[in-house]
Amino acid sequence: MSWQASVARALRDLRSEETRLARDLSDLRDRIASLSGVRGGGAAKAKGKRRKLSPAARAAISRAAKKRWAKYRADKGA
């Protein structure tokens, strides 16, 4: 067998293996999705209670946002 025939055979075998692995991976993803109750391969959203911010934390975030916007407006006008 020539080296070219060996390479061609190896490529054919690798492509066949790639097809098999892709099919196996698709089946595995389907099984995972069915176990998690999600279709389409997306991640499941975590459901839970929303965390509450303290009034002080909310005020700090507000001040920081206002400061950022003031800087943006000042830079934009200059």
C-alpha positions in Angstrom: 0.0 0.0 0.0 1.4 3.4 -1.0 1.7 6.2 1.5 -1.0 8.1 -0.3 -3.4 5.3 0.0 -2.6 5.0 3.7 -3.2 8.7 4.2 -6.5 8.5 2.3 -7.6 5.5 4.4 -6.6 7.3 7.6 -8.6 10.4 6.6 -11.6 8.3 5.7 -11.5 6.6 9.1 -11.1 9.9 10.9 -14.0 11.4 9.1 -16.1 8.3 10.0 -15.1 8.6 13.6 -15.9 12.3 13.6 -19.4 11.6 12.3 -19.9 9.0 15.0 -18.7 11.3 17.7 -20.9 14.1 16.5 -23.9 11.8 16.6 -23.0 10.6 20.1 -22.5 14.2 21.3 -25.9 15.2 19.9 -27.6 12.2 21.7 -25.8 13.1 24.9 -27.0 16.7 24.7 -30.6 15.6 24.1 -30.4 13.3 27.2 -29.0 16.1 29.3 -31.7 18.5 28.1 -34.4 16.0 28.8 -33.1 15.5 32.4 -32.9 19.2 33.0 -36.2 20.0 31.4 -34.7 22.3 28.8 -34.9 22.0 25.0 -32.7 23.6 22.4 -29.4 23.1 24.3 -29.7 26.3 26.4 -28.8 26.4 30.0 -31.6 26.2 32.6 -32.4 29.5 34.3 -32.0 29.4 38.1 -35.2 30.3 39.8 -35.0 31.7 43.2 -35.8 34.7 45.3 -34.4 38.1 44.3 -31.9 39.5 46.6 -32.9 42.8 48.2 -30.6 45.7 48.4 -30.4 47.7 51.5 -31.4 51.4 51.1 -27.8 52.4 51.7 -26.6 50.1 48.9 -29.3 51.4 46.6 -28.3 54.9 47.3 -24.6 54.2 46.7 -25.4 52.6 43.3 -27.6 55.6 42.4 -24.8 58.1 43.4 -22.2 56.1 41.3 -24.5 56.0 38.3 -25.2 59.8 38.5 -21.5 60.4 38.8 -20.8 58.3 35.7 -23.5 60.1 33.7 -22.3 63.5 34.8 -18.8 62.6 33.7 -20.1 61.3 30.4 -22.1 64.5 29.8 -19.2 66.7 30.8 -16.8 64.8 28.4 -19.4 64.9 25.6 -19.9 68.7 25.9 -16.2 69.5 25.9 
